Amino acid sequence: MGKMETTLDDKLPAFQKYLLEKNLAPAKNVPFYAHWVSRFLDYARRNEFSALEYQEAAV
């Protein structure tokens, strides 16, 4: 799993630093959160709407 860890650690380094500085997530989970935020931002760009306009349908 070493390759995956280095890949995840490279995603959104400023966001990861922010999460760590504010103690918003355990250090071991920070790369995971950055990965999913990165995926959401890619999704938002592909669908041509800003992250602020995104509204998920309630279930």
Secondary structure, DSSP 8 states (H G I E B T S, - for coil): -HHHHHHHHTS-HHHHHHHHHTT-S-GGGHHHHHHHHHHHHHHHHHTT--TTT------
